């Protein structure tokens, strides 16, 4: 009887936690289909016109495409840098392992707005400025690399290196061993880190706010400016598209390698 009550209480707590986490998302999605003129909940009626307005809005479409391009580029660069750093720290850093690990994850320990201010001062201090996508790419990569580093290094710590030794004893070169043995077995960590980097970049606000320039405005920044002067359901429609994009990415990963592979670093 006591165990049953504990299970019931635990189940209720889990349901409440999920409701707390999912309620804002549900409210935003439902508000996007509001037929009224103002952003409100519950909706006054059902309508798709705000999605149509979003698709016909030149600034929002350009910002969405720019954010997508920036996020994909950040994901590729962060995966390369974070994955390489994880290999070095786990396997070759020796007594410098702990200082390097702390250095690589340090962007997660600081408020992102401080990182953005530091980058802004640095770029103008060296005379580069924030024109173009370069400054944003550096900033987004800086805060995305730790996610890739942590996920890949976690997989590498528990990696069975006897598999690599067996491949080398059978005549495989180091490059072939990496390509045919190591990378397939750690692909869960790589893909999950890349996914974190993609979403972190696409939704990044503080760094984008400080480093954006004319013609290089990300979707979160444009949405913020829009809400300062307009409070209609198109803001919810834009947010719903972002939520849908993240969901599609997770679904594709699940269908391609499986979420279990992402969690545990691949088959053992």
C-alpha positions in Angstrom: 0.0 0.0 0.0 2.8 2.4 0.9 4.6 1.6 -2.3 1.5 2.2 -4.3 1.0 5.6 -2.7 4.6 6.6 -3.4 4.1 5.6 -7.0 0.9 7.6 -7.2 2.6 10.7 -5.7 5.6 10.3 -8.0 3.3 10.0 -11.0 1.4 13.1 -10.0 4.6 15.1 -9.5 5.9 14.0 -12.9 2.6 15.0 -14.6 2.7 18.4 -12.9 6.3 19.0 -14.0 5.5 18.2 -17.6 2.4 20.5 -17.5 4.6 23.3 -16.1 7.2 22.8 -18.9 4.7 22.3 -21.8 2.0 24.8 -20.8 3.9 27.9 -22.3 4.5 26.0 -25.6 0.8 24.9 -25.8 -0.4 28.5 -25.1 1.8 30.0 -27.8 0.8 27.4 -30.4 -2.9 27.9 -29.7 -2.6 31.7 -29.7 -1.0 31.4 -33.2 -4.3 30.2 -34.6 -6.3 33.1 -33.0 -8.7 34.8 -35.4 -8.7 38.0 -33.4 -6.6 41.1 -33.9 -4.6 40.8 -30.6 -2.4 38.2 -29.0 -4.5 36.6 -26.3 -5.4 33.3 -24.7 -7.8 31.6 -25.0 -8.2 32.3 -28.8 -11.3 34.0 -30.1 -11.5 31.6 -33.0 -9.5 29.5 -35.4 -7.6 31.1 -38.3 -4.5 30.5 -40.3 -4.2 34.1 -41.5 -1.3 35.0 -39.2 0.8 32.2 -40.7 0.0 33.7 -44.1 0.9 37.1 -42.9 4.2 35.7 -41.7 5.0 34.0 -45.0 4.3 37.3 -46.9 6.4 39.4 -44.5 9.7 40.1 -46.2 11.6 41.1 -43.1 10.5 38.0 -41.2 11.2 35.6 -44.0 14.7 37.1 -44.5 15.3 36.9 -40.8 14.1 33.3 -40.7 16.4 32.3 -43.6 19.3 34.2 -42.1 18.8 32.5 -38.7 18.6 29.1 -40.4 21.8 29.7 -42.4 23.6 31.0 -39.3 22.4 28.1 -37.2 23.5 25.4 -39.7 26.9 27.1 -40.1 27.3 27.3 -36.3 26.3 23.7 -36.0 29.0 22.5 -38.5 31.7 24.7 -37.0 30.8 23.8 -33.4 30.7 20.1 -34.1 34.1 20.3 -35.7 35.7 22.3 -33.0 33.9 20.7 -30.1 34.4 17.2 -31.3 38.1 17.8 -32.0 38.6 19.4 -28.6 36.8 16.4 -26.9 39.2 13.9 -28.6 42.2 15.9 -27.5 41.1 16.5 -23.9 40.0 12.9 -23.3 42.9 11.1 -24.9 45.9 13.4 -25.1 45.7 16.3 -22.6 47.3 14.5 -19.7 47.7 16.6 -16.6 46.2 19.6 -18.4 42.9 17.8 -18.8 41.0 19.6 -16.0 42.1 23.1 -16.8 41.2 22.6 -20.5 37.9 21.1 -19.6 37.0 24.1 -17.4 38.2 26.5 -20.1 36.0 24.8 -22.8 32.8 24.8 -20.7 33.4 28.3 -19.2 30.9 30.0 -21.7 28.2 28.0 -20.0 29.1 29.4 -16.6 28.8 33.0 -17.6 25.6 34.9 -18.4 25.3 35.1 -22.2 24.8 38.8 -22.1 28.3 39.2 -20.5 29.8 37.1 -23.3 28.1 39.2 -25.8 29.4 42.5 -24.2 32.9 41.0 -24.1 32.8 40.1 -27.8 31.4 43.5 -28.7 34.2 45.3 -26.9 36.8 42.9 -28.5 35.5 43.3 -32.1 35.5 47.1 -31.9 38.8 47.2 -29.9 40.6 45.4 -32.8 38.8 47.5 -35.4 36.7 44.7 -36.9 33.3 45.8 -35.9 30.2 43.7 -36.2 29.4 44.1 -39.9 28.4 40.9 -41.7 27.7 37.4 -40.3 31.3 36.9 -39.0 30.7 38.4 -35.5 27.5 36.5 -35.0 29.1 33.3 -36.1 31.9 33.7 -33.7 29.5 34.5 -30.8 27.1 31.7 -31.5 29.9 29.2 -32.0 31.5 30.2 -28.7 28.4 29.4 -26.7 27.6 26.2 -28.8 31.0 24.5 -28.6 30.6 23.5 -24.9 27.5 21.4 -25.7 29.3 19.4 -28.4 32.4 19.1 -26.2 30.4 17.7 -23.3 28.4 15.2 -25.2 31.3 13.9 -27.3 33.7 13.7 -24.3 31.0 11.8 -22.3 30.8 9.2 -25.0 34.6 9.0 -25.4 35.2 8.5 -21.6 33.2 5.2 -21.8 34.5 4.2 -25.2 36.0 0.7 -25.5 39.4 1.4 -27.1 40.0 -2.3 -27.6 37.8 -2.0 -30.7 40.2 0.5 -32.2 43.2 -1.7 -31.2 41.5 -4.7 -32.9 41.0 -2.7 -36.1 44.7 -1.5 -36.1 45.9 -5.1 -35.5 43.9 -6.2 -38.6 45.8 -3.6 -40.7 43.5 -0.6 -40.6 45.3 2.8 -40.7 44.6 5.4 -38.1 42.4 7.4 -40.5 40.4 4.3 -41.5 40.0 3.3 -37.8 38.6 6.7 -37.1 36.3 6.6 -40.0 35.1 3.0 -39.9 35.2 2.3 -36.1 35.4 5.3 -33.9 33.0 7.8 -35.6 30.2 5.3 -36.1 30.3 4.3 -32.5 30.3 7.9 -31.1 27.8 9.3 -33.7 25.1 9.6 -31.0 27.3 12.1 -29.1 28.2 13.9 -32.2 24.6 14.2 -33.4 23.2 15.2 -30.1 25.9 17.9 -29.6 25.2 19.2 -33.1 21.5 19.3 -32.4 22.1 21.3 -29.2 24.4 23.7 -31.2 21.7 24.1 -33.9 18.9 24.9 -31.5 21.2 27.1 -29.3 22.2 29.2 -32.3 18.7 29.5 -33.8 17.2 30.7 -30.5 20.1 32.8 -29.3 19.0 36.2 -28.2 21.5 38.1 -26.0 24.6 37.7 -28.2 22.5 38.3 -31.3 21.1 41.5 -29.7 24.6 42.9 -29.3 26.3 41.6 -32.4 23.6 42.0 -35.1 24.1 44.6 -37.8 21.9 46.1 -40.5 20.9 43.4 -42.9 22.0 40.6 -40.5 19.1 40.5 -38.1 18.2 37.1 -36.6 14.6 35.9 -36.1 14.5 36.3 -32.2 15.8 39.9 -32.5 13.2 40.8 -35.2 10.5 39.2 -33.1 11.6 41.2 -30.1 11.4 44.5 -32.0 8.1 43.5 -33.5 6.5 42.9 -30.1 7.6 46.4 -28.9 5.2 48.0 -31.3 2.7 45.3 -32.3 0.9 42.7 -30.2 -0.9 40.6 -32.7 -0.9 36.7 -33.1 1.7 36.9 -35.8 4.3 36.8 -33.0 2.9 33.6 -31.9 2.8 32.2 -35.4 6.5 33.0 -35.8 7.2 31.3 -32.5 5.2 28.3 -33.5 7.3 28.0 -36.7 10.4 27.9 -34.5 8.9 25.3 -32.3 8.0 23.2 -35.3 11.5 23.5 -36.7 13.0 22.2 -33.5 10.5 19.4 -33.4 11.2 18.4 -37.0 15.0 18.3 -36.3 14.4 16.0 -33.3 12.1 13.8 -35.3 14.6 13.5 -38.1 17.3 12.5 -35.6 15.0 10.0 -34.0 14.2 8.4 -37.4 17.8 8.4 -38.5 19.7 7.2 -35.5 17.2 7.0 -32.6 16.9 9.1 -29.5 18.3 6.2 -27.5 21.5 6.4 -29.5 21.8 10.1 -28.7 21.4 9.4 -25.0 23.8 6.5 -24.6 26.2 7.3 -27.4 25.3 4.5 -29.8 25.1 0.7 -29.5 27.4 -1.1 -27.2 
